[in-house]
Amino acid sequence: MTDRPLDVLEETLGSEVSVTLKGGEVYDGELAGYDQHMNLVLEEGDNVTIIRGDNVVSIEP
């Protein structure tokens, strides 16, 4: 049985990830947070990016 998506995000919290969005944009950074809607918070250096969950196509380590 596979893990639920939020379980996978919990395991990935604090790790470097690459997030691909519906429009083809790719964001790289440390997964600093998420919520039940899979909205993501990425940190890269001093930059913080908030990504709305319904725009996410994939999250890769």
Backbone torsions as a table, in degrees:
resi	resn	phi	psi	omega
1	MET	NA	137.8	-178.8
2	THR	-85.7	158.2	176.9
3	ASP	-71.8	154.0	173.3
4	ARG	-73.1	151.9	-177.7
5	PRO	-54.4	-40.7	-179.2
6	LEU	-69.0	-29.7	175.2
7	ASP	-66.1	-40.5	178.5
8	VAL	-65.4	-42.0	177.3
9	LEU	-61.6	-40.7	179.4
10	GLU	-60.7	-41.4	178.9
11	GLU	-68.3	-27.1	-177.1
12	THR	-89.2	-13.6	-177.9
13	LEU	-53.3	128.6	179.9
14	GLY	89.6	-3.4	-179.9
15	SER	-101.1	160.0	174.7
16	GLU	-74.8	132.8	179.4
17	VAL	-136.0	163.0	173.1
18	SER	-122.2	121.5	-175.9
19	VAL	-111.1	124.3	177.5
20	THR	-103.6	132.0	-178.2
21	LEU	-101.7	166.7	-179.4
22	LYS	-54.5	-38.1	-178.5
23	GLY	-77.8	-0.8	179.9
24	GLY	95.8	-8.7	178.5
25	GLU	-66.7	147.6	178.4
26	VAL	-125.5	130.4	177.7
27	TYR	-117.7	132.4	176.9
28	ASP	-114.2	143.6	176.6
29	GLY	167.4	-178.1	177.6
30	GLU	-85.7	129.5	177.4
31	LEU	-71.5	105.9	-175.7
32	ALA	-95.3	-18.2	-179.5
33	GLY	-177.2	166.4	178.1
34	TYR	-161.4	168.8	175.2
35	ASP	-133.1	-175.3	-175.4
36	GLN	-65.4	-16.4	178.2
37	HIS	-93.8	5.6	-177.2
38	MET	64.9	22.8	167.6
39	ASN	-65.9	139.1	-173.3
40	LEU	-118.3	149.4	171.3
41	VAL	-119.6	119.1	177.3
42	LEU	-111.7	139.4	175.2
43	GLU	-118.2	132.9	174.7
44	GLU	-138.3	105.6	-174.7
45	GLY	63.3	-126.5	178.8
46	ASP	-89.2	-1.7	-177.2
47	ASN	-91.7	138.1	174.0
48	VAL	-121.2	129.2	-179.8
49	THR	-120.5	130.4	175.9
50	ILE	-106.9	126.0	-176.4
51	ILE	-117.5	126.4	178.4
52	ARG	-71.4	131.0	-173.0
53	GLY	-58.6	-32.6	-177.2
54	ASP	-75.5	-3.9	175.4
55	ASN	-95.3	-9.2	-174.1
56	VAL	-81.2	129.2	175.1
57	VAL	-97.9	-45.1	179.9
58	SER	-152.9	155.3	175.6
59	ILE	-129.7	122.0	-178.3
60	GLU	-124.1	142.6	176.7
61	PRO	-69.7	NA	NA
